[in-house]
């Protein structure tokens, strides 16, 4: 997706050889016009699938997931990292390790939000080691729902996430694929 690549080249900030900061348009400050195009691209890539729900993790995946869900006219559900006072104990729950935050979080989704009749597309901002994706797959499995695949905004192909997901037989569609981050430069496929 050329507009996304252009924006990453223009506004992305390299933190080190593993981290590209994109908080000026994707996961802190959000460019709604770009998110709309991202949602449309995911719909185009999964157009042959019957999708009934979009699932993501709070907070960075919400924007692309919401725009995808809006254009598909389906509900978007996000896995919470903390249980709120309004949530019952009737939840799906799993753990995920965050590489960028160096912490383990519980992911929680109320059981009434995803069920065995659902065909779920997972949307997330990054795919690196695949921990978040596998955790969301676990929640979908707990619900007995059908996992359609993973729509990833930015994939770091030099990390093992895609390999892990492909090994499990999951479909992965990434809009931007980073080959490497080296010496202050980002290289794309």
N, CA, C and O atoms as a DFTB+ gen file, in Angstrom:
756 C
 N C O
     1  1       0.851      -1.169       0.000
     2  2       0.000       0.000       0.000
     3  2       0.900       1.237       0.000
     4  3       1.498       1.587       1.017
     5  1       0.982       1.874      -1.136
     6  2       1.959       2.934      -1.349
     7  2       1.800       4.121      -0.398
     8  3       2.798       4.660       0.080
     9  1       0.573       4.533      -0.120
    10  2       0.373       5.688       0.762
    11  2       0.916       5.402       2.173
    12  3       1.490       6.286       2.810
    13  1       0.735       4.183       2.648
    14  2       1.278       3.797       3.950
    15  2       2.806       3.791       3.922
    16  3       3.443       4.295       4.846
    17  1       3.395       3.225       2.871
    18  2       4.856       3.203       2.757
    19  2       5.424       4.623       2.725
    20  3       6.422       4.918       3.382
    21  1       4.776       5.495       1.951
    22  2       5.236       6.879       1.875
    23  2       5.194       7.551       3.243
    24  3       6.110       8.285       3.614
    25  1       4.135       7.296       3.977
    26  2       3.982       7.915       5.302
    27  2       5.017       7.366       6.281
    28  3       5.544       8.110       7.109
    29  1       5.306       6.085       6.192
    30  2       6.312       5.489       7.058
    31  2       7.693       6.083       6.762
    32  3       8.458       6.377       7.681
    33  1       8.001       6.255       5.485
    34  2       9.290       6.831       5.100
    35  2       9.396       8.289       5.551
    36  3      10.459       8.734       5.985
    37  1       8.297       9.023       5.445
    38  2       8.300      10.446       5.774
    39  2       8.293      10.688       7.288
    40  3       9.063      11.506       7.791
    41  1       7.425       9.976       8.010
    42  2       7.187      10.288       9.427
    43  2       7.653       9.234      10.416
    44  3       7.655       9.483      11.622
    45  1       8.047       8.065       9.934
    46  2       8.529       7.027      10.843
    47  2       9.867       7.417      11.455
    48  3      10.714       8.007      10.784
    49  1      10.053       7.092      12.708
    50  2      11.297       7.401      13.417
    51  2      11.920       6.085      13.876
    52  3      11.287       5.299      14.581
    53  1      13.138       5.863      13.476
    54  2      13.844       4.642      13.855
    55  2      14.381       4.809      15.278
    56  3      15.140       5.736      15.563
    57  1      13.976       3.903      16.158
    58  2      14.438       3.908      17.541
    59  2      15.714       3.067      17.662
    60  3      16.692       3.487      18.280
    61  1      15.686       1.889      17.067
    62  2      16.859       1.025      16.986
    63  2      16.616       0.059      15.834
    64  3      15.679       0.257      15.060
    65  1      17.432      -0.975      15.703
    66  2      17.312      -1.893      14.571
    67  2      16.091      -2.814      14.659
    68  3      15.899      -3.669      13.795
    69  1      15.264      -2.644      15.699
    70  2      14.054      -3.450      15.841
    71  2      12.778      -2.628      15.922
    72  3      11.686      -3.181      15.787
    73  1      12.887      -1.320      16.139
    74  2      11.685      -0.519      16.410
    75  2      11.596       0.678      15.480
    76  3      12.528       1.475      15.375
    77  1      10.448       0.789      14.801
    78  2      10.097       1.943      13.996
    79  2       8.911       2.622      14.667
    80  3       7.840       2.028      14.796
    81  1       9.102       3.850      15.086
    82  2       8.056       4.615      15.776
    83  2       7.159       5.285      14.734
    84  3       7.634       6.032      13.879
    85  1       5.866       5.010      14.819
    86  2       4.892       5.557      13.854
    87  2       3.741       6.237      14.593
    88  3       2.588       6.177      14.166
    89  1       4.073       6.875      15.692
    90  2       3.030       7.437      16.548
    91  2       2.460       8.768      16.055
    92  3       1.561       9.321      16.688
    93  1       2.968       9.287      14.941
    94  2       2.410      10.537      14.416
    95  2       1.288      10.308      13.414
    96  3       0.696      11.264      12.912
    97  1       0.987       9.020      13.115
    98  2      -0.114       8.744      12.185
    99  2      -0.856       7.447      12.444
   100  3      -1.945       7.255      11.902
   101  1      -0.300       6.536      13.263
   102  2      -0.940       5.227      13.421
   103  2      -1.331       4.893      14.851
   104  3      -2.469       4.489      15.089
   105  1      -0.428       5.046      15.808
   106  2      -0.746       4.498      17.117
   107  2      -0.590       5.451      18.301
   108  3      -0.404       5.005      19.433
   109  1      -0.661       6.726      18.056
   110  2      -0.798       7.711      19.146
   111  2      -1.657       8.859      18.609
   112  3      -2.758       9.108      19.100
   113  1      -1.148       9.536      17.617
   114  2      -1.950      10.455      16.816
   115  2      -2.368       9.667      15.580
   116  3      -1.546       8.972      14.983
   117  1      -3.626       9.768      15.194
   118  2      -4.152       8.922      14.129
   119  2      -4.583       9.778      12.940
   120  3      -5.280      10.779      13.101
   121  1      -4.160       9.369      11.747
   122  2      -4.580      10.008      10.507
   123  2      -5.822       9.273      10.001
   124  3      -5.702       8.175       9.458
   125  1      -7.032       9.867      10.171
   126  2      -8.247       9.160       9.805
   127  2      -8.373       8.867       8.311
   128  3      -8.960       7.854       7.931
   129  1      -7.839       9.726       7.472
   130  2      -7.906       9.462       6.023
   131  2      -7.064       8.246       5.657
   132  3      -7.468       7.428       4.830
   133  1      -5.907       8.135       6.270
   134  2      -5.063       6.962       6.039
   135  2      -5.730       5.717       6.623
   136  3      -5.694       4.654       6.002
   137  1      -6.339       5.829       7.806
   138  2      -7.011       4.679       8.415
   139  2      -8.163       4.192       7.534
   140  3      -8.386       2.987       7.413
   141  1      -8.888       5.119       6.922
   142  2      -9.981       4.729       6.025
   143  2      -9.435       3.912       4.849
   144  3     -10.015       2.893       4.475
   145  1      -8.328       4.360       4.276
   146  2      -7.722       3.622       3.157
   147  2      -7.182       2.269       3.611
   148  3      -7.267       1.284       2.876
   149  1      -6.633       2.221       4.814
   150  2      -6.154       0.954       5.367
   151  2      -7.328      -0.013       5.535
   152  3      -7.229      -1.182       5.161
   153  1      -8.436       0.472       6.096
   154  2      -9.623      -0.373       6.247
   155  2     -10.123      -0.888       4.912
   156  3     -10.482      -2.060       4.794
   157  1     -10.150      -0.037       3.918
   158  2     -10.602      -0.453       2.582
   159  2      -9.665      -1.488       1.973
   160  3     -10.113      -2.407       1.287
   161  1      -8.368      -1.341       2.221
   162  2      -7.405      -2.308       1.698
   163  2      -7.579      -3.675       2.364
   164  3      -7.493      -4.707       1.698
   165  1      -7.821      -3.680       3.670
   166  2      -8.086      -4.963       4.330
   167  2      -9.344      -5.620       3.770
   168  3      -9.372      -6.830       3.546
   169  1     -10.372      -4.828       3.546
   170  2     -11.606      -5.370       2.969
   171  2     -11.327      -5.959       1.590
   172  3     -11.832      -7.033       1.264
   173  1     -10.542      -5.279       0.792
   174  2     -10.186      -5.779      -0.535
   175  2      -9.426      -7.097      -0.434
   176  3      -9.668      -8.017      -1.215
   177  1      -8.525      -7.188       0.507
   178  2      -7.719      -8.411       0.634
   179  2      -8.507      -9.593       1.182
   180  3      -8.174     -10.743       0.892
   181  1      -9.537      -9.330       1.962
   182  2     -10.344     -10.411       2.545
   183  2     -11.752     -10.443       1.938
   184  3     -12.681     -10.945       2.569
   185  1     -11.916      -9.918       0.730
   186  2     -13.241      -9.766       0.127
   187  2     -13.958     -11.092      -0.114
   188  3     -15.187     -11.119      -0.192
   189  1     -13.230     -12.166      -0.231
   190  2     -13.855     -13.466      -0.465
   191  2     -14.214     -14.193       0.827
   192  3     -14.657     -15.341       0.791
   193  1     -14.027     -13.537       1.956
   194  2     -14.313     -14.143       3.254
   195  2     -15.591     -13.547       3.829
   196  3     -15.868     -12.359       3.666
   197  1     -16.354     -14.382       4.494
   198  2     -17.550     -13.910       5.180
   199  2     -17.158     -13.568       6.607
   200  3     -16.967     -14.457       7.436
   201  1     -17.037     -12.280       6.889
   202  2     -16.571     -11.796       8.187
   203  2     -17.747     -11.244       8.979
   204  3     -18.532     -10.446       8.468
   205  1     -17.861     -11.675      10.231
   206  2     -18.943     -11.174      11.088
   207  2     -18.440     -10.295      12.222
   208  3     -19.220      -9.553      12.820
   209  1     -17.132     -10.368      12.532
   210  2     -16.560      -9.561      13.617
   211  2     -15.112      -9.232      13.285
   212  3     -14.421      -9.980      12.594
   213  1     -14.682      -8.092      13.797
   214  2     -13.273      -7.703      13.777
   215  2     -12.804      -7.727      15.230
   216  3     -13.501      -7.245      16.122
   217  1     -11.608      -8.296      15.463
   218  2     -11.030      -8.343      16.802
   219  2      -9.650      -7.711      16.768
   220  3      -8.880      -7.929      15.832
   221  1      -9.340      -6.923      17.797
   222  2      -8.025      -6.323      17.952
   223  2      -7.706      -6.213      19.433
   224  3      -8.482      -6.642      20.287
   225  1      -6.539      -5.623      19.724
   226  2      -6.119      -5.382      21.106
   227  2      -6.128      -3.883      21.346
   228  3      -5.753      -3.103      20.470
   229  1      -6.561      -3.479      22.545
   230  2      -6.417      -2.059      22.861
   231  2      -4.930      -1.748      22.973
   232  3      -4.199      -2.610      23.462
   233  1      -4.463      -0.682      22.594
   234  2      -5.163       0.437      22.029
   235  2      -4.756       0.682      20.575
   236  3      -5.535       1.236      19.799
   237  1      -3.549       0.276      20.205
   238  2      -3.026       0.641      18.886
   239  2      -3.747       0.015      17.706
   240  3      -3.726       0.573      16.609
   241  1      -4.375      -1.116      17.901
   242  2      -5.085      -1.750      16.799
   243  2      -6.484      -1.206      16.574
   244  3      -7.114      -1.523      15.565
   245  1      -6.977      -0.397      17.489
   246  2      -8.373       0.035      17.415
   247  2      -8.670       0.857      16.162
   248  3      -9.683       0.622      15.503
   249  1      -7.818       1.805      15.825
   250  2      -8.111       2.675      14.679
   251  2      -8.244       1.903      13.363
   252  3      -9.276       2.029      12.703
   253  1      -7.248       1.112      12.951
   254  2      -7.434       0.380      11.698
   255  2      -8.564      -0.650      11.781
   256  3      -9.250      -0.903      10.790
   257  1      -8.753      -1.238      12.956
   258  2      -9.834      -2.222      13.113
   259  2     -11.198      -1.569      12.983
   260  3     -12.089      -2.120      12.336
   261  1     -11.370      -0.414      13.583
   262  2     -12.657       0.279      13.529
   263  2     -13.013       0.700      12.109
   264  3     -14.157       0.536      11.685
   265  1     -12.053       1.236      11.372
   266  2     -12.338       1.638       9.994
   267  2     -12.660       0.426       9.121
   268  3     -13.509       0.514       8.234
   269  1     -12.003      -0.686       9.357
   270  2     -12.315      -1.913       8.621
   271  2     -13.719      -2.387       8.963
   272  3     -14.496      -2.724       8.070
   273  1     -14.047      -2.417      10.237
   274  2     -15.374      -2.864      10.680
   275  2     -16.469      -1.952      10.149
   276  3     -17.529      -2.423       9.740
   277  1     -16.218      -0.657      10.155
   278  2     -17.223       0.304       9.688
   279  2     -17.581       0.046       8.225
   280  3     -18.758      -0.018       7.872
   281  1     -16.569      -0.100       7.385
   282  2     -16.846      -0.324       5.962
   283  2     -17.410      -1.713       5.683
   284  3     -18.099      -1.907       4.682
   285  1     -17.128      -2.681       6.553
   286  2     -17.718      -4.017       6.414
   287  2     -19.121      -4.095       7.003
   288  3     -19.867      -5.036       6.735
   289  1     -19.471      -3.094       7.809
   290  2     -20.748      -3.057       8.524
   291  2     -20.874      -4.230       9.500
   292  3     -21.902      -4.903       9.570
   293  1     -19.777      -4.449      10.258
   294  2     -19.764      -5.470      11.308
   295  2     -19.247      -4.832      12.588
   296  3     -18.698      -3.731      12.557
   297  1     -19.418      -5.514      13.705
   298  2     -18.928      -5.016      14.982
   299  2     -17.423      -5.229      15.115
   300  3     -16.859      -6.177      14.567
   301  1     -16.794      -4.329      15.852
   302  2     -15.392      -4.438      16.199
   303  2     -15.317      -4.635      17.707
   304  3     -15.960      -3.921      18.477
   305  1     -14.526      -5.610      18.108
   306  2     -14.320      -5.911      19.517
   307  2     -12.836      -5.740      19.799
   308  3     -11.997      -6.173      19.010
   309  1     -12.507      -5.105      20.929
   310  2     -11.098      -5.063      21.293
   311  2     -10.888      -5.772      22.619
   312  3     -11.672      -5.647      23.560
   313  1      -9.789      -6.525      22.652
   314  2      -9.406      -7.211      23.882
   315  2      -8.833      -6.170      24.836
   316  3      -7.931      -5.411      24.483
   317  1      -9.371      -6.150      26.046
   318  2      -8.899      -5.216      27.069
   319  2      -7.678      -5.802      27.766
   320  3      -7.519      -7.018      27.880
   321  1      -6.827      -4.900      28.225
   322  2      -5.654      -5.324      28.978
   323  2      -5.915      -5.341      30.474
   324  3      -5.156      -5.942      31.235
   325  1      -6.978      -4.688      30.892
   326  2      -7.372      -4.704      32.304
   327  2      -8.878      -4.879      32.378
   328  3      -9.621      -4.349      31.552
   329  1      -9.307      -5.614      33.358
   330  2     -10.735      -5.832      33.558
   331  2     -11.338      -4.603      34.232
   332  3     -10.863      -4.149      35.273
   333  1     -12.380      -4.083      33.623
   334  2     -13.049      -2.918      34.203
   335  2     -14.080      -3.366      35.239
   336  3     -14.443      -4.541      35.296
   337  1     -14.543      -2.434      36.047
   338  2     -15.554      -2.736      37.062
   339  2     -16.874      -3.173      36.448
   340  3     -17.659      -3.868      37.094
   341  1     -17.127      -2.771      35.208
   342  2     -18.403      -3.108      34.569
   343  2     -18.403      -4.484      33.905
   344  3     -19.453      -4.955      33.467
   345  1     -17.245      -5.133      33.823
   346  2     -17.175      -6.454      33.190
   347  2     -17.538      -7.541      34.197
   348  3     -17.159      -7.481      35.366
   349  1     -18.274      -8.525      33.720
   350  2     -18.581      -9.677      34.565
   351  2     -17.366     -10.607      34.579
   352  3     -16.351     -10.322      33.943
   353  1     -17.476     -11.691      35.290
   354  2     -16.398     -12.682      35.329
   355  2     -16.502     -13.675      34.178
   356  3     -15.662     -14.565      34.049
   357  1     -17.515     -13.529      33.350
   358  2     -17.752     -14.436      32.230
   359  2     -16.968     -13.936      31.017
   360  3     -17.524     -13.314      30.111
   361  1     -15.649     -14.225      31.019
   362  2     -14.762     -13.671      30.004
   363  2     -13.855     -14.754      29.417
   364  3     -13.605     -15.789      30.036
   365  1     -13.370     -14.480      28.201
   366  2     -12.251     -15.224      27.636
   367  2     -11.012     -14.471      28.086
   368  3     -11.003     -13.240      28.128
   369  1      -9.961     -15.219      28.424
   370  2      -8.771     -14.559      28.943
   371  2      -7.528     -15.308      28.510
   372  3      -7.507     -16.538      28.455
   373  1      -6.490     -14.542      28.202
   374  2      -5.191     -15.107      27.857
   375  2      -4.124     -14.067      28.180
   376  3      -4.445     -12.920      28.494
   377  1      -2.869     -14.460      28.104
   378  2      -1.770     -13.530      28.376
   379  2      -1.028     -13.203      27.092
   380  3      -1.017     -13.987      26.143
   381  1      -0.406     -12.025      27.082
   382  2       0.432     -11.613      25.959
   383  2       1.615     -10.824      26.490
   384  3       1.474     -10.007      27.399
   385  1       2.788     -11.076      25.912
   386  2       3.978     -10.315      26.262
   387  2       4.180      -9.215      25.236
   388  3       4.182      -9.479      24.034
   389  1       4.348      -7.993      25.695
   390  2       4.595      -6.849      24.822
   391  2       6.089      -6.601      24.725
   392  3       6.745      -6.294      25.721
   393  1       6.623      -6.737      23.513
   394  2       8.047      -6.514      23.285
   395  2       8.417      -5.055      23.528
   396  3       9.431      -4.771      24.165
   397  1       7.603      -4.128      23.025
   398  2       7.948      -2.711      23.147
   399  2       7.752      -2.174      24.560
   400  3       8.426      -1.223      24.957
   401  1       6.839      -2.772      25.323
   402  2       6.624      -2.310      26.701
   403  2       7.322      -3.187      27.730
   404  3       7.384      -2.844      28.911
   405  1       7.848      -4.325      27.275
   406  2       8.560      -5.261      28.150
   407  2       7.719      -5.674      29.353
   408  3       8.186      -5.669      30.492
   409  1       6.450      -6.036      29.068
   410  2       5.559      -6.475      30.137
   411  2       4.561      -7.495      29.620
   412  3       4.266      -7.551      28.426
   413  1       4.057      -8.282      30.520
   414  2       3.021      -9.254      30.196
   415  2       1.685      -8.699      30.651
   416  3       1.551      -8.208      31.772
   417  1       0.690      -8.783      29.765
   418  2      -0.659      -8.314      30.082
   419  2      -1.650      -9.447      29.923
   420  3      -1.441     -10.362      29.126
   421  1      -2.729      -9.381      30.684
   422  2      -3.866     -10.253      30.439
   423  2      -4.693      -9.619      29.338
   424  3      -4.854      -8.399      29.311
   425  1      -5.212     -10.416      28.442
   426  2      -6.172      -9.942      27.450
   427  2      -7.520     -10.526      27.819
   428  3      -7.644     -11.721      28.087
   429  1      -8.531      -9.666      27.830
   430  2      -9.849     -10.064      28.306
   431  2     -10.910      -9.627      27.307
   432  3     -10.915      -8.483      26.854
   433  1     -11.813     -10.551      26.965
   434  2     -12.965     -10.250      26.120
   435  2     -14.190     -10.888      26.758
   436  3     -14.173     -12.077      27.077
   437  1     -15.238     -10.124      26.947
   438  2     -16.489     -10.665      27.487
   439  2     -17.034     -11.742      26.556
   440  3     -17.049     -11.575      25.337
   441  1     -17.477     -12.838      27.141
   442  2     -17.933     -13.978      26.343
   443  2     -19.138     -13.662      25.470
   444  3     -19.339     -14.318      24.448
   445  1     -19.935     -12.685      25.843
   446  2     -21.121     -12.384      25.030
   447  2     -20.773     -11.601      23.759
   448  3     -21.661     -11.336      22.948
   449  1     -19.507     -11.224      23.567
   450  2     -19.128     -10.408      22.412
   451  2     -18.638     -11.217      21.217
   452  3     -18.688     -10.736      20.085
   453  1     -18.170     -12.428      21.450
   454  2     -17.737     -13.335      20.372
   455  2     -18.290     -14.710      20.685
   456  3     -18.195     -15.177      21.820
   457  1     -18.875     -15.370      19.675
   458  2     -19.427     -16.703      19.908
   459  2     -19.088     -17.638      18.754
   460  3     -18.433     -17.240      17.791
   461  1     -19.533     -18.867      18.858
   462  2     -19.168     -19.900      17.890
   463  2     -19.741     -19.663      16.492
   464  3     -19.314     -20.318      15.540
   465  1     -20.691     -18.748      16.346
   466  2     -21.238     -18.423      15.024
   467  2     -20.392     -17.387      14.282
   468  3     -20.636     -17.127      13.104
   469  1     -19.412     -16.797      14.945
   470  2     -18.654     -15.700      14.355
   471  2     -17.501     -16.165      13.476
   472  3     -16.838     -17.165      13.749
   473  1     -17.289     -15.398      12.410
   474  2     -16.125     -15.498      11.540
   475  2     -15.310     -14.233      11.782
   476  3     -15.712     -13.141      11.382
   477  1     -14.173     -14.386      12.433
   478  2     -13.448     -13.246      12.994
   479  2     -12.186     -12.946      12.192
   480  3     -11.374     -13.828      11.912
   481  1     -12.048     -11.668      11.833
   482  2     -10.821     -11.162      11.236
   483  2     -10.095     -10.358      12.303
   484  3     -10.674      -9.458      12.912
   485  1      -8.832     -10.682      12.527
   486  2      -8.005      -9.958      13.484
   487  2      -7.265      -8.849      12.733
   488  3      -6.647      -9.092      11.697
   489  1      -7.338      -7.644      13.265
   490  2      -6.608      -6.503      12.708
   491  2      -5.672      -5.984      13.802
   492  3      -6.084      -5.815      14.949
   493  1      -4.409      -5.731      13.439
   494  2      -3.483      -5.154      14.412
   495  2      -2.498      -4.235      13.707
   496  3      -2.305      -4.323      12.495
   497  1      -1.878      -3.351      14.484
   498  2      -0.970      -2.375      13.886
   499  2       0.356      -2.998      13.476
   500  3       0.866      -2.683      12.401
   501  1       0.931      -3.874      14.299
   502  2       2.231      -4.473      14.007
   503  2       2.196      -5.987      14.165
   504  3       1.453      -6.525      14.985
   505  1       3.015      -6.663      13.363
   506  2       3.334      -8.069      13.557
   507  2       4.851      -8.148      13.673
   508  3       5.575      -7.800      12.740
   509  1       5.320      -8.605      14.820
   510  2       6.757      -8.753      15.054
   511  2       7.031     -10.220      15.399
   512  3       7.330     -11.028      14.520
   513  1       6.927     -10.546      16.676
   514  2       7.165     -11.921      17.112
   515  2       5.907     -12.784      17.134
   516  3       5.986     -13.988      17.375
   517  1       4.755     -12.181      16.885
   518  2       3.513     -12.937      16.782
   519  2       2.816     -13.217      18.093
   520  3       1.819     -13.938      18.118
   521  1       3.315     -12.665      19.182
   522  2       2.721     -12.946      20.489
   523  2       1.286     -12.419      20.591
   524  3       0.398     -13.136      21.051
   525  1       1.058     -11.194      20.175
   526  2      -0.287     -10.610      20.239
   527  2      -1.243     -11.388      19.342
   528  3      -2.368     -11.693      19.738
   529  1      -0.793     -11.703      18.141
   530  2      -1.642     -12.433      17.194
   531  2      -2.024     -13.805      17.748
   532  3      -3.187     -14.201      17.677
   533  1      -1.065     -14.519      18.291
   534  2      -1.362     -15.842      18.844
   535  2      -2.298     -15.750      20.049
   536  3      -3.133     -16.631      20.252
   537  1      -2.164     -14.695      20.845
   538  2      -3.066     -14.505      21.985
   539  2      -4.492     -14.245      21.518
   540  3      -5.439     -14.776      22.098
   541  1      -4.654     -13.434      20.477
   542  2      -6.000     -13.198      19.940
   543  2      -6.571     -14.468      19.314
   544  3      -7.769     -14.731      19.424
   545  1      -5.727     -15.247      18.664
   546  2      -6.180     -16.532      18.123
   547  2      -6.672     -17.434      19.253
   548  3      -7.646     -18.167      19.084
   549  1      -6.008     -17.383      20.388
   550  2      -6.412     -18.176      21.542
   551  2      -7.796     -17.759      22.029
   552  3      -8.608     -18.617      22.375
   553  1      -8.077     -16.468      22.063
   554  2      -9.403     -16.002      22.477
   555  2     -10.469     -16.480      21.498
   556  3     -11.542     -16.913      21.916
   557  1     -10.187     -16.409      20.210
   558  2     -11.137     -16.871      19.188
   559  2     -11.375     -18.370      19.337
   560  3     -12.501     -18.846      19.196
   561  1     -10.318     -19.098      19.621
   562  2     -10.441     -20.545      19.844
   563  2     -11.301     -20.834      21.076
   564  3     -12.151     -21.724      21.041
   565  1     -11.087     -20.087      22.165
   566  2     -11.897     -20.268      23.366
   567  2     -13.378     -20.047      23.064
   568  3     -14.239     -20.717      23.634
   569  1     -13.674     -19.105      22.166
   570  2     -15.059     -18.792      21.811
   571  2     -15.654     -19.829      20.861
   572  3     -16.866     -19.847      20.647
   573  1     -14.819     -20.685      20.293
   574  2     -15.297     -21.650      19.309
   575  2     -15.614     -20.995      17.976
   576  3     -16.302     -21.583      17.141
   577  1     -15.115     -19.775      17.770
   578  2     -15.370     -19.031      16.533
   579  2     -14.356     -19.434      15.459
   580  3     -13.383     -20.135      15.735
   581  1     -14.603     -18.982      14.244
   582  2     -13.738     -19.265      13.107
   583  2     -12.810     -18.076      12.875
   584  3     -13.274     -16.949      12.702
   585  1     -11.507     -18.324      12.870
   586  2     -10.523     -17.280      12.605
   587  2     -10.283     -17.203      11.103
   588  3      -9.746     -18.132      10.499
   589  1     -10.691     -16.073      10.501
   590  2     -10.525     -15.863       9.053
   591  2      -9.066     -15.624       8.704
   592  3      -8.556     -16.181       7.733
   593  1      -8.392     -14.793       9.497
   594  2      -6.996     -14.474       9.234
   595  2      -6.590     -13.232       9.995
   596  3      -7.319     -12.721      10.845
   597  1      -5.388     -12.760       9.656
   598  2      -4.809     -11.597      10.321
   599  2      -4.543     -10.506       9.300
   600  3      -3.865     -10.735       8.298
   601  1      -5.079      -9.317       9.555
   602  2      -4.775      -8.130       8.768
   603  2      -3.811      -7.281       9.571
   604  3      -4.159      -6.770      10.635
   605  1      -2.613      -7.132       9.065
   606  2      -1.552      -6.439       9.780
   607  2      -1.192      -5.169       9.016
   608  3      -0.974      -5.211       7.805
   609  1      -1.131      -4.050       9.717
   610  2      -0.758      -2.800       9.058
   611  2       0.729      -2.844       8.694
   612  3       1.079      -2.618       7.536
   613  1       1.606      -3.130       9.657
   614  2       3.051      -3.148       9.414
   615  2       3.638      -4.440       9.966
   616  3       3.470      -4.761      11.143
   617  1       4.322      -5.170       9.109
   618  2       4.969      -6.419       9.516
   619  2       6.479      -6.248       9.505
   620  3       7.047      -5.722       8.549
   621  1       7.122      -6.696      10.573
   622  2       8.581      -6.755      10.623
   623  2       8.973      -8.183      10.230
   624  3       8.970      -9.088      11.065
   625  1       9.310      -8.372       8.951
   626  2       9.566      -9.721       8.446
   627  2      10.838     -10.337       9.013
   628  3      11.026     -11.551       8.936
   629  1      11.711      -9.513       9.581
   630  2      12.952     -10.025      10.150
   631  2      12.740     -10.626      11.534
   632  3      13.683     -11.132      12.143
   633  1      11.504     -10.570      12.034
   634  2      11.162     -11.244      13.280
   635  2      10.246     -12.428      12.953
   636  3       9.799     -12.557      11.813
   637  1       9.968     -13.264      13.897
   638  2       9.392     -14.594      13.626
   639  2       7.864     -14.672      13.592
   640  3       7.320     -15.773      13.505
   641  1       7.156     -13.546      13.657
   642  2       5.706     -13.580      13.753
   643  2       5.003     -14.306      12.625
   644  3       4.188     -15.194      12.879
   645  1       5.301     -13.947      11.378
   646  2       4.640     -14.592      10.248
   647  2       4.933     -16.083      10.223
   648  3       4.039     -16.894       9.983
   649  1       6.170     -16.437      10.468
   650  2       6.549     -17.850      10.472
   651  2       5.707     -18.644      11.475
   652  3       5.227     -19.734      11.164
   653  1       5.534     -18.095      12.668
   654  2       4.722     -18.764      13.692
   655  2       3.275     -18.908      13.244
   656  3       2.673     -19.970      13.408
   657  1       2.713     -17.839      12.677
   658  2       1.313     -17.877      12.255
   659  2       1.121     -18.797      11.059
   660  3       0.137     -19.534      11.003
   661  1       2.044     -18.766      10.103
   662  2       1.957     -19.666       8.949
   663  2       2.080     -21.122       9.386
   664  3       1.405     -21.999       8.846
   665  1       2.937     -21.370      10.357
   666  2       3.103     -22.726      10.879
   667  2       1.780     -23.260      11.449
   668  3       1.493     -24.454      11.354
   669  1       0.991     -22.376      12.033
   670  2      -0.320     -22.761      12.579
   671  2      -1.402     -22.822      11.490
   672  3      -2.538     -23.210      11.762
   673  1      -1.045     -22.438      10.259
   674  2      -1.998     -22.500       9.148
   675  2      -2.848     -21.250       8.977
   676  3      -3.841     -21.279       8.251
   677  1      -2.479     -20.155       9.631
   678  2      -3.259     -18.925       9.557
   679  2      -2.887     -18.098       8.331
   680  3      -1.736     -18.087       7.894
   681  1      -3.867     -17.421       7.797
   682  2      -3.656     -16.484       6.697
   683  2      -3.213     -15.136       7.279
   684  3      -3.803     -14.640       8.240
   685  1      -2.167     -14.551       6.685
   686  2      -1.645     -13.261       7.123
   687  2      -1.567     -12.332       5.923
   688  3      -0.957     -12.668       4.908
   689  1      -2.188     -11.161       6.040
   690  2      -2.118     -10.125       5.000
   691  2      -1.546      -8.867       5.641
   692  3      -2.164      -8.279       6.527
   693  1      -0.367      -8.460       5.190
   694  2       0.296      -7.273       5.723
   695  2       0.325      -6.185       4.664
   696  3       0.614      -6.456       3.499
   697  1       0.026      -4.954       5.065
   698  2      -0.024      -3.845       4.123
   699  2       1.354      -3.253       3.844
   700  3       1.596      -2.737       2.753
   701  1       2.250      -3.321       4.813
   702  2       3.639      -2.876       4.639
   703  2       4.525      -3.920       5.294
   704  3       4.275      -4.342       6.423
   705  1       5.563      -4.332       4.575
   706  2       6.462      -5.363       5.088
   707  2       7.878      -4.800       5.165
   708  3       8.493      -4.469       4.152
   709  1       8.372      -4.701       6.391
   710  2       9.729      -4.201       6.608
   711  2      10.698      -5.371       6.501
   712  3      10.594      -6.355       7.234
   713  1      11.636      -5.245       5.580
   714  2      12.664      -6.267       5.397
   715  2      13.713      -6.170       6.506
   716  3      14.113      -7.177       7.090
   717  1      14.156      -4.921       6.787
   718  2      15.132      -4.713       7.855
   719  2      15.174      -3.242       8.233
   720  3      14.747      -2.366       7.482
   721  1      15.700      -3.007       9.418
   722  2      16.000      -1.660       9.897
   723  2      17.484      -1.697      10.257
   724  3      17.892      -2.367      11.206
   725  1      18.280      -0.964       9.481
   726  2      19.727      -1.028       9.676
   727  2      20.351       0.350       9.519
   728  3      20.070       1.070       8.561
   729  1      21.196       0.702      10.469
   730  2      22.011       1.916      10.392
   731  2      21.172       3.146      10.015
   732  3      21.572       3.942       9.165
   733  1      20.026       3.287      10.644
   734  2      19.196       4.464      10.416
   735  2      18.345       4.428       9.161
   736  3      17.788       5.454       8.769
   737  1      18.231       3.280       8.524
   738  2      17.424       3.131       7.301
   739  2      16.414       2.000       7.457
   740  3      16.674       0.997       8.121
   741  1      15.260       2.187       6.833
   742  2      14.230       1.144       6.803
   743  2      14.166       0.609       5.376
   744  3      14.067       1.375       4.418
   745  1      14.224      -0.717       5.248
   746  2      14.147      -1.350       3.945
   747  2      12.864      -2.157       3.859
   748  3      12.556      -2.950       4.749
   749  1      12.114      -1.949       2.776
   750  2      10.821      -2.590       2.575
   751  2      10.895      -3.625       1.457
   752  3      11.793      -3.603       0.616
   753  1       9.927      -4.524       1.477
   754  2       9.740      -5.447       0.347
   755  2       8.928      -4.739      -0.706
   756  3       8.640      -5.315      -1.755
